[in-house]
Amino acid sequence: MRLLTLICAVALMITPVWAETGMRHITMTGLGQVETVPDMAVISLGVSSQARSAGEAMAETSAKVAEIIATLRNAGIAPSDIQTSRLSVSPRYDHSSTRNTPQLVGFIATNTLSVRFIDLSQLGAQLDAVMEAGANQMNGLNFQMQDAQPAQDAARVAAVEDAMRKAALYAQAAGVELGQLISLSESGAASPQPMMMEMAMARSGGVPVAEGEVTTSASVTLVYAIAD
């Protein structure tokens, strides 16, 4: 009798858990992508100079950077679009000596600017100008959107539509009906990524640049109940 009572008690404990874990649902991930023409470029450029002393190397670098900034300002680049991103002085050693210890032969001073170019039609000519002014380093060019929100929202809508389409497709293939939407979550924030296309000369001439397109991607996960 005590054994039968224990079995019944265990059964009562198991039943609610089975009902909860036995709920049927379909989980689907959707991806959305939107391609837009960029309207801004961010470029890392600067000057690196060598001299016998750290002061001389920095003075030479600073003079060239000042000329570059003046060139950018004359080209219509706003002061708020020019920012120093790296400034360094490091020793330069000669490792070719037969001695065990490398010989200090001078110093290297580097000053790097991060510059936003809003008028892409002038980008090639402006890059020509800064190199003429003394820039000898260009570490990266990234095409962006000044206002990425519309493309991000469009990518999110496309991701939801993709997840809904696939959920309906799988439900039909499995012979079931989709029920109510239980949850919707974004797997990652919609983010624009540069996509380079064919090389093209800037309309004003100068350095060849590829404006290409910017691809904004979004990913969402939908969970649907399966209708009884």
C-alpha positions as CSV (number, residue, x, y, z in Angstrom):
1,M,0.0,0.0,0.0
2,R,2.8,2.4,0.9
3,L,4.6,1.5,-2.5
4,L,1.4,2.3,-4.4
5,T,1.1,5.6,-2.6
6,L,4.7,6.5,-3.5
7,I,4.2,5.6,-7.2
8,C,1.1,7.8,-7.4
9,A,3.0,10.7,-5.7
10,V,5.9,10.4,-8.2
11,A,3.4,10.3,-11.1
12,L,1.8,13.6,-9.9
13,M,5.2,15.2,-9.7
14,I,6.2,14.1,-13.2
15,T,3.0,15.0,-15.1
16,P,3.3,18.9,-14.9
17,V,7.0,18.7,-16.0
18,W,6.1,16.5,-19.0
19,A,3.4,18.9,-20.0
20,E,5.8,21.9,-19.9
21,T,8.7,20.2,-21.7
22,G,6.3,18.6,-24.2
23,M,5.1,21.9,-25.7
24,R,5.7,21.8,-29.4
25,H,7.3,24.8,-31.2
26,I,9.3,25.8,-34.2
27,T,12.4,28.0,-33.8
28,M,13.7,29.7,-36.9
29,T,16.6,32.2,-37.6
30,G,16.2,34.8,-40.4
31,L,18.9,36.8,-42.1
32,G,18.5,40.2,-43.8
33,Q,20.9,42.2,-45.9
34,V,20.6,45.6,-47.5
35,E,23.2,47.1,-49.8
36,T,23.6,50.9,-50.0
37,V,26.0,53.3,-51.7
38,P,28.3,54.8,-49.1
39,D,28.4,58.6,-48.7
40,M,31.4,58.9,-46.4
41,A,34.9,57.5,-46.1
42,V,37.2,57.3,-43.1
43,I,40.9,57.0,-43.8
44,S,43.8,56.5,-41.5
45,L,46.9,58.4,-42.8
46,G,49.9,60.1,-41.4
47,V,53.7,60.7,-41.4
48,S,56.6,58.7,-40.1
49,S,60.1,60.3,-39.9
50,Q,63.5,59.1,-38.9
51,A,66.3,61.3,-37.3
52,R,69.3,61.0,-35.1
53,S,67.4,62.3,-32.1
54,A,63.8,61.9,-30.9
55,G,63.3,65.6,-30.9
56,E,64.4,66.0,-34.5
57,A,62.3,63.1,-35.6
58,M,59.2,64.5,-33.9
59,A,59.9,68.0,-35.2
60,E,60.1,66.8,-38.8
61,T,56.9,64.7,-38.4
62,S,55.0,67.5,-36.7
63,A,55.9,69.9,-39.5
64,K,54.7,67.6,-42.2
65,V,51.5,66.8,-40.3
66,A,50.8,70.5,-39.8
67,E,51.1,70.9,-43.6
68,I,48.7,67.9,-44.2
69,I,46.1,69.4,-41.8
70,A,46.4,72.7,-43.6
71,T,45.9,71.0,-46.9
72,L,42.8,69.1,-45.6
73,R,41.4,72.3,-44.3
74,N,42.0,74.1,-47.6
75,A,40.2,71.2,-49.3
76,G,37.1,71.9,-47.3
77,I,37.5,69.2,-44.6
78,A,35.9,70.4,-41.3
79,P,38.2,70.4,-38.2
80,S,35.8,68.0,-36.5
81,D,36.5,65.5,-39.2
82,I,40.3,65.4,-38.5
83,Q,41.5,63.6,-35.4
84,T,44.9,62.4,-34.2
85,S,44.6,58.7,-33.6
86,R,48.2,57.7,-32.9
87,L,51.4,59.6,-31.8
88,S,54.6,57.7,-31.0
89,V,58.4,57.9,-30.8
90,S,60.5,54.8,-30.8
91,P,64.2,54.0,-31.0
92,R,65.7,52.6,-34.2
93,Y,68.4,50.0,-33.8
94,D,71.0,48.6,-36.3
95,H,71.0,44.8,-36.1
96,S,73.5,44.3,-38.8
97,S,76.5,44.8,-36.5
98,T,78.6,41.7,-35.6
99,R,78.4,42.8,-32.0
100,N,75.9,41.0,-29.8
101,T,74.1,44.2,-28.7
102,P,72.1,46.1,-31.4
103,Q,73.3,49.7,-31.9
104,L,71.0,52.7,-31.4
105,V,71.2,54.7,-34.6
106,G,68.2,57.0,-34.3
107,F,64.5,57.4,-33.6
108,I,61.3,57.1,-35.5
109,A,58.4,59.5,-34.9
110,T,54.9,58.7,-36.1
111,N,51.8,60.8,-36.2
112,T,48.6,59.3,-37.6
113,L,45.3,61.1,-38.4
114,S,41.8,59.7,-38.8
115,V,40.1,61.7,-41.4
116,R,36.4,61.7,-42.5
117,F,35.8,62.5,-46.2
118,I,32.2,63.5,-46.8
119,D,32.5,64.5,-50.5
120,L,33.5,61.2,-52.2
121,S,33.7,62.9,-55.6
122,Q,36.8,64.7,-54.4
123,L,38.4,61.8,-52.6
124,G,41.0,60.9,-55.2
125,A,42.2,64.5,-55.6
126,Q,42.3,65.0,-51.8
127,L,44.4,61.9,-51.3
128,D,46.8,63.1,-53.9
129,A,47.0,66.5,-52.1
130,V,47.9,65.0,-48.7
131,M,50.5,62.8,-50.2
132,E,52.1,65.8,-51.9
133,A,52.0,67.5,-48.5
134,G,54.1,64.7,-47.0
135,A,51.9,61.8,-45.9
136,N,53.8,58.6,-46.3
137,Q,51.5,56.2,-44.4
138,M,48.0,55.1,-45.3
139,N,46.8,52.4,-43.0
140,G,43.2,51.9,-44.0
141,L,40.1,53.2,-45.8
142,N,36.6,52.4,-44.7
143,F,33.5,53.4,-46.6
144,Q,30.5,54.2,-44.3
145,M,27.1,55.8,-44.2
146,Q,26.6,59.1,-42.4
147,D,23.2,57.8,-41.3
148,A,23.1,54.0,-41.1
149,Q,19.8,53.8,-39.2
150,P,17.5,53.4,-42.3
151,A,19.7,50.6,-43.7
152,Q,19.8,48.9,-40.3
153,D,16.0,49.0,-39.9
154,A,15.5,47.7,-43.5
155,A,17.9,44.8,-42.7
156,R,16.0,44.0,-39.6
157,V,12.6,43.9,-41.4
158,A,14.2,41.7,-44.1
159,A,15.5,39.3,-41.4
160,V,12.1,39.0,-39.8
161,E,10.4,38.3,-43.2
162,D,13.1,35.7,-43.9
163,A,12.5,33.9,-40.6
164,M,8.7,34.0,-41.1
165,R,8.9,32.6,-44.6
166,K,11.2,29.7,-43.5
167,A,9.0,28.9,-40.5
168,A,5.9,28.7,-42.7
169,L,7.8,26.5,-45.2
170,Y,9.0,24.1,-42.5
171,A,5.6,23.9,-40.9
172,Q,4.0,23.1,-44.3
173,A,6.6,20.4,-45.0
174,A,6.0,18.8,-41.5
175,G,2.2,18.9,-42.0
176,V,1.5,21.2,-39.0
177,E,0.1,24.7,-38.6
178,L,1.9,27.6,-37.1
179,G,0.5,29.0,-33.9
180,Q,1.1,32.3,-32.2
181,L,4.6,33.9,-32.1
182,I,6.1,33.2,-28.8
183,S,9.3,35.2,-29.0
184,L,11.4,37.4,-31.3
185,S,15.0,38.2,-30.6
186,E,17.8,39.9,-32.5
187,S,20.8,37.6,-32.7
188,G,23.2,40.5,-33.3
189,A,22.8,44.2,-33.8
190,A,22.4,45.2,-37.5
191,S,25.9,46.3,-38.6
192,P,27.2,47.8,-41.9
193,Q,30.1,46.1,-43.5
194,P,32.1,47.5,-46.4
195,M,32.0,45.6,-49.7
196,M,34.5,46.6,-52.3
197,M,33.6,46.4,-56.0
198,E,35.4,47.2,-59.2
199,M,38.2,49.8,-59.1
200,A,37.1,53.2,-60.4
201,M,38.9,56.5,-60.7
202,A,37.4,59.2,-58.6
203,R,35.4,61.6,-60.7
204,S,37.8,64.4,-60.0
205,G,40.8,62.3,-60.9
206,G,43.7,61.3,-58.6
207,V,44.2,58.2,-56.6
208,P,42.0,55.3,-57.9
209,V,39.4,54.4,-55.3
210,A,36.5,51.9,-55.2
211,E,33.4,53.3,-53.6
212,G,31.5,50.1,-54.0
213,E,28.6,49.4,-51.6
214,V,28.1,48.9,-47.9
215,T,26.2,45.8,-46.8
216,T,24.2,46.0,-43.7
217,S,23.2,42.7,-42.1
218,A,20.8,41.6,-39.4
219,S,19.9,38.3,-37.8
220,V,16.8,37.5,-35.8
221,T,15.3,34.4,-34.2
222,L,11.6,33.7,-34.1
223,V,9.9,31.0,-31.9
224,Y,6.4,29.9,-33.0
225,A,4.0,27.6,-31.2
226,I,2.6,24.7,-33.2
227,A,-1.2,25.0,-33.4
228,D,-3.2,22.0,-32.0
